[in-house]
Amino acid sequence: MNFNEAYYCKADAKGRVMLPSALKNRLLPVLKDGFVLKRSVSGACLELWPMSRWNDMMLNIKKLNRFVKKNNDFIRIFMAGVKEVEIDNAGRLLIPKNLMGIAGITKEIALSPSIDIIEIWDQNNYEKAIKISDKEFEVLAEEVMGDFGENIPDVS
């Protein structure tokens, strides 16, 4: 499952987020399996992982040699604050207070697609994170996508 659209919503004082109905509908195939919510590896945001995608990631992490210190350090930090969560029948997601603090989430939230997971941002932080000039984005796109050669379709 890939996510392709950003959504904006609000969190209440208890950390409950009413997901937009379009996103809830998109999540229907994986809703019953649950999700994992964790802090992001890069960026001041949270990541919402569908359980099947999380289980795939855990298979990869289990392959790491635990006798290598940097592997243990990575696992410890990667798993810090991980929380299994569900989206209730009303379409609400409860974000634990500690995770809200880690991501700097106050009230206004951006739900940003990140291929097969959803990033959850404080809206102001999200707007700052994606603010880039056209020229800077052109350079970034070339650096990241330029090595695909002739096999990548024209996306301009």
Secondary structure, DSSP 8 states (H G I E B T S, - for coil): --B---EEEEB-TT-EEE--HHHHHHHHHHHTT-EEEEE-SSSSSEEEEEHHHHHHHHHHHTTS-TTSHHHHHHHHHHHTT-EEE-B-TTSEEE--HHHHHHHT--SEEEEEEEBTEEEEEEHHHHHHHH---HHHHHHHHHHHHGGGGGGS----
